[in-house]
Amino acid sequence: MLVAVRRAAARARLEGMVTGSRALRLVSGPPGLPLDRQIHELRPDIVLLDLGGERIDAVLAGVRDTAGVGVVVLAAAPRRVLDEAVLERGLIRAVLPRDATSGEILAAIDAVAAGLVALHPEALEPLRRRAPMPARADPDPGQALTAREIEVLGMLAEGLGNKIIAAGLGISTHTAKFHVASIMAKLGAGSRTEAVTIGMRRGLVVI
């Protein structure tokens, strides 16, 4: 696990928390090394990122080849973290406020390690407002999800973007987007997050 924090005091606290957990192994690179270089060279499974005052898209701009890497973000304003570009790349797996307790942070890390997504309620507000209500379809109980759509829904539950879904299934990004749109229409969901929630409630997604 990599702890990416600029402030020395905060880094010491978070690294101490990580090293205090027997389930986690801390990796670290030279001071001042850009985040994308650290991820590329150290290959951590999870990155604990204290966002500070930077924009999340700027911090993660150079990060590539992210399959299998989950980012846990600590932010002063969690509602400002998630945007379409970042979600599409499937980088962020957890968002917590900066004043989150050690227990909350470790719980989020455990969730990400298990392949889940952990979002603070404040971080979900932009997602709730993003989907225009008039465009939301009523669920059609007569239209069951196909086996491929259930497979795609499971990958959505892992926080994967369309490009990674397409690569994993050996299909085009356009086809992956079509499957996602079909899933949302059949479930009557206004967002990917809501589709996963409905799928979990109906037993279509196994955690």
Buried (B, 14 or more C-beta within 10 A) or exposed (E): BBBBBEEEEBBEBBBEBBEEBEEBEBBBBEEEBBBBBBBBEBEBBBBBBBBBEEEBEEBBEEBEEBEEBBBBBBBEEBBBBBBEEBBBBBBBBBBBBBEBEBEBBBBBBBBBBEEBBBBBEBBBBBBEEBBEEEEBEEBEEEEEBEEBBBBBBBBBBBBBBBBBBBEBBEBEBEBBBBBBEBBBBBBBBBBBBBBBBBBBEEEBBEE
